[in-house]
Amino acid sequence: MAGALFADLPTGRRREVASAVAHYIAGVLDREAMVAIVESLCEAASFAPGDRVKTLRSSKHGIVVRLAPDGRIIWRPDGTRIELIALPESLLREAH
């Protein structure tokens, strides 16, 4: 059902929404946590250099270095000097 309700989201974000809802139904997540996850995944993916970001599963955190002309995000994970390239819909803005 969650997949149908959020069909307009990019595939990765839709998968994470379905996972959050399933975890809520299974009793692993409380309602507030599930709602916060779903709301953050539904936000428009708009970033600027200096923004703090994290991957959809929160496995990496970092900072946006610059935006590529084609719309991709060049970002640097915390604790590294390497730069990664990501699509905007594959990152979430971190709360300050």
C-alpha positions as CSV (number, residue, x, y, z in Angstrom):
1,M,0.0,0.0,0.0
2,A,2.8,2.4,0.9
3,G,4.4,1.8,-2.6
4,A,1.1,2.9,-4.3
5,L,0.7,6.0,-2.0
6,F,4.2,7.2,-2.7
7,A,4.5,6.1,-6.3
8,D,5.6,9.6,-7.4
9,L,8.9,9.3,-5.3
10,P,12.1,8.1,-6.9
11,T,12.6,4.3,-6.5
12,G,15.2,4.6,-3.7
13,R,13.1,6.9,-1.6
14,R,9.9,4.9,-2.3
15,R,11.8,1.7,-1.1
16,E,12.9,3.5,2.1
17,V,9.3,4.8,2.8
18,A,8.0,1.2,2.4
19,S,10.7,0.0,4.8
20,A,9.8,2.6,7.4
21,V,6.1,1.8,7.2
22,A,6.9,-2.0,7.5
23,H,9.1,-1.4,10.5
24,Y,6.3,0.6,12.1
25,I,3.7,-2.1,11.5
26,A,6.2,-4.7,12.9
27,G,6.5,-2.6,16.0
28,V,10.2,-1.8,15.5
29,L,9.6,1.9,15.0
30,D,7.3,4.1,17.0
31,R,4.8,6.3,15.1
32,E,6.8,9.6,15.5
33,A,10.0,8.1,14.2
34,M,8.1,6.6,11.2
35,V,6.4,9.9,10.4
36,A,9.8,11.8,10.6
37,I,11.4,9.3,8.2
38,V,8.5,9.5,5.7
39,E,8.4,13.3,5.9
40,S,12.2,13.6,5.3
41,L,12.0,11.3,2.3
42,C,9.1,13.3,0.8
43,E,11.0,16.6,0.9
44,A,12.2,18.0,-2.4
45,A,15.8,17.1,-3.0
46,S,17.4,20.6,-3.3
47,F,20.9,21.1,-2.1
48,A,23.5,23.9,-2.0
49,P,27.3,23.8,-1.3
50,G,27.9,23.6,2.5
51,D,24.7,21.7,3.2
52,R,25.1,18.7,5.6
53,V,23.8,15.5,4.0
54,K,23.5,11.8,4.7
55,T,22.7,8.8,2.6
56,L,19.2,7.4,2.6
57,R,20.1,4.7,5.1
58,S,22.3,7.1,7.1
59,S,25.4,5.0,6.5
60,K,27.5,8.0,5.5
61,H,27.3,11.7,6.5
62,G,29.1,14.6,4.9
63,I,28.9,18.0,3.3
64,V,28.0,19.2,-0.2
65,V,31.1,20.5,-2.0
66,R,29.5,21.7,-5.2
67,L,26.7,21.0,-7.7
68,A,27.5,19.5,-11.1
69,P,26.0,21.2,-14.2
70,D,23.9,18.1,-14.8
71,G,22.3,18.3,-11.3
72,R,24.3,15.7,-9.5
73,I,25.7,16.4,-6.1
74,I,29.5,16.3,-5.4
75,W,29.9,15.7,-1.7
76,R,32.6,14.8,0.8
77,P,31.9,12.1,3.5
78,D,33.0,13.1,7.0
79,G,36.6,12.1,7.8
80,T,37.7,11.7,4.2
81,R,39.2,13.9,1.5
82,I,37.6,12.0,-1.3
83,E,34.6,13.4,-3.2
84,L,31.6,11.3,-4.1
85,I,29.0,12.0,-6.8
86,A,25.3,11.3,-6.0
87,L,21.9,12.0,-7.5
88,P,19.9,14.5,-5.4
89,E,17.2,11.9,-4.6
90,S,19.8,9.6,-3.1
91,L,20.7,12.0,-0.3
92,L,18.9,13.6,2.6
93,R,19.5,16.9,4.2
94,E,20.8,16.5,7.8
95,A,19.2,18.5,10.6
96,H,21.6,21.0,12.1
